[in-house]
Amino acid sequence: MDARRPLPRIGAPAVRALAEAGVHDLDDAEEFGLDALAALHGVGPKAIRLLRAALEE
């Protein structure tokens, strides 16, 4: 069984918005899609940059 990849350190508003959308780790974020995440209130450009960088690792 593969381990889930944790979210990078992003701001609390982004973490709350992601949790409300059901995104709890990078695997969820990848399935949801960065464009859809960017549309969530509380998820700003910096959070998207950090998520993109973490997904590219």
PyMOL commands that set and color helices and strands:
alter all, ss='L'
color gray80, all
select helices_A, chain A and resi 12-20+26-32+34-38+45-56
alter helices_A, ss='H'
color red, helices_A
deselect
rebuild
show_as cartoon
